[in-house]
């Protein structure tokens, strides 16, 4: 299978980000969850983290420790109030990375040779789609269509 060129990938990402209802897109490093590229609401609300243990808003700990790091927080993102709640791209990236790590651990617990191909989290106000690749995590946050 032929891999798309970086220019084609960026064009596809731009087209995806311009779709109606898409609030933000993130491309994260699969190894540590650092942000490679972001667009939309989260890109405009990004601010450097004040926590010295955080690199680009993402802990350099193991996936299990990343999941433990967010368990202490009182609320999880994804309720449609991304900008209003003050969540930055770095905070969302950290939580997505921990969510993917937890899904990976669950999947491996069910079947050792299996792997996560797509994660879709739907809330009342948002839908978060995460597509893991061998090097990257593509995250798309969009409005949940009315039902």
Secondary structure, DSSP 8 states (H G I E B T S, - for coil): -----HHHHHHHHHHHHTSTTEEEEEEEETTT--EEEEEEHHHHT------TTEETTEE-S-HHHHHHHHHTSS--S-SS-TTTTT--HHHHHHHHHHHHHHHHHHHHHH-TT-----EEEE-SSEEEEEEE-SSEEEEEEEE----
